[in-house]
């Protein structure tokens, strides 16, 4: 018969917050995600270069009829026209610079730089910038968990939160018992009769003159 091995669950030990170097640095998982999102930014710059971009002009129809060159799309007249590189050169360089900054800070393991660059790109690119907003928010949440619980994961931080709640409850129970004992000691002290003050008056002696 084969030996049956029992799975022994290791107990969860309560930890303190992580050090400053760990909070502001990056682990292997965070670096991989940062490099990946930075690569997406470089792919967007390639799309700007090799895929034709279009602009749109919208106007209201007159008596249900659109002007020449316009198409009726959802009750709005829309004209589609091709863009040249000069029309979006600013956005192109912004995306390329942001992607390179994210890759650089991922290589240097700098969390704050990636968060700032990711949020700036996410807000500037609207719907296309959702991956960058996700990266910045995810890194920020993990930094908060590291600072408070010492564990960046969802499961680990929840376990640490429960352990700390149990410790606070235990401390409160101990505090109630000690406060009761202190009240009992105070009551015993107040029940004891206080010694009477000495009513005899001793006059002050004046210094002798030589």
N, C-alpha and C positions, 0 to 999 in steps of 0.2 A: 504494500500500500504506500502511496505517495504521502509524504509528510505534508500536513496542512499548515501553512504559514498564516498566522493571524496578523492582520493589519493593525498596527499600534498607532493611534493618533497622537501626534506630538502636541503637547499642551501649548496654548498660545500665551506668550509672555508679553506683558505690557511693556511698551517701549516709550522713550521720550521722543521729542521732535528731532529731526535730522540736523546735521551740522549745516553751516552756511555754505560750505563747498558743495555739499550734496544737493541742497535746495536750488542753488544757482547753476549747477551743472546739469548734465544730461546722462541718462543711462543708455544702454544699448538699444532698447526698444524706442525710446524717444529720438535717438539719433537716426534710426532707420526711417521713422515716419517723417522726420524733418528733411532728410535727403530725398525722400519720395515726393513730398509736397514741393520742395525746391525744383525737382525734376519736372513736375507738372507745370511750374512756372516757365521753365525753359521750353517746354513743348508748346505753350501758348505763344511764346515769341516766334517759334518756327511757323505756327499757323499764321501769324501776322505777316510773315515774309512770303510764304509759299501758297497761301490760300487767298483768293480774291475776297476782299471785304466790301460790304455794301452799306450804304446809308439809306435812310427813309425820310420822306417828307410827307406830312399828313395835313389834310384839310377837310373841311366839312363839305358834303355834297350840296349842290344847289338844285332843289326840286328833285332830289333823288338821282341826280346825274353828276358824275365826276368829270373834272376837266380832262382834256386829252393827255394821255400818258399816265393817268392815275387809275388805280383799280379800287373797287369798292370792297373793303375788308372790314367786317363787323360794323357796318353803317358809317365807316370813315373812309375817305378817299386817301389812298396810300400810293406814293411813287417811290420806286426802288431804283437807286442809281449806284454805279460802282464808285469806290473810293480809291484814291491814290495813296501812296505811302506817306506823303506829307500830311495827309488828313489825320492820321493816327500815329505819327512818329513819337509824340509825347507819351502816349499810352504804351507804345512798344518799349521805349527805354525805361519807363517806370516798372513794367512787369519784369523786364530782363534784370534791372538793378535789384529789385526785390527778391527775385529768385536767387541771384548770386549772393545776396546778403544772407538769406536763409541757409544756403549751402555752406557759406563761410562760417557762420556762427554754429552750425551743426558740427562742422569739422573741429572748431575750437571748443565745443561743449559749453556754449553760452546760452542759457535759457532765456534771459531777459531780451537779448537782441533778437532772437527768433520770434518771441511773442510780439514785440513792437513791429517788426517787419511784416509778420503775418497779418496782424490786425490792419495795418495801413494798406496792404494789398487787398485784403478782403473787403474793406470799406470802399476802396477806389474802383473795384471791378464788379460791384453789385452781385448779380447772380453767379457770375463766373468765379467770384472770389470766395464762394462758400467753403472750398477745401482749406483755404488759408485761414478763414475765421475759425473753422473747426480745429486746426492745428494750434492756433494761439489760445483758444479757450481750453483745449485739452491740456496743454502744457501748464497753463495757469492753475487749473484745478489740481493737477498732480503736485505742483509746487506747494499749494495750500495744504494738501494732505500730508506732504513730507514735513512741513513746518509744524503742523498741529499733532499729527499722529506718528510720524516717522515712517509711514508706509504710503506709497503713492497709489496703490491699487484700491479698487472699490471694496473688495472683500476684506483686505487687510485693515483698511481704515475703519470699516464698520466693526470689526472685531475689537480693535483698540478702543473705539468709542464705547462699546458695551463693557469692556473691562474697566474703563475709567468710571463709567456710571456705577458699576458694582462697587468700586473702591470708594466712591463718594458716598454711596448709601451705607457702606460699612463704617466709614468715618463718622457719618451722622449718628449712627446708632451708638458708636463709642462715645461720641460727644454728649449724647443724652444721658448715658449712664454715668459718665464722669461729672456732668453738671448736677445730677441728682445727688451723687456722693458729696459734691462740694456744698450743696444746699444743706445736706444733713450735718456736715461739719460746721457750717455757719450757724445752724440752729443750736448745735451743742455748745458752741462758743457763746452765743447770746444767752443761753439758759444759765450759764455759770454766773454767780454773783460777782460784780466788780468790786475790787478793793476800795475801801473808803479813803478819801483824800486826807492827808495829814493837815489838821486844822491849827497846829501850833505855829505861831508866828515867831520868826527869828529876825531881830532887827539887824540892819546892815551895820557893819563895823567900819568906822571911819579910819582912814590911814593915819598912823602915828607920825607926828612931825618931829624931825630931829633938830 
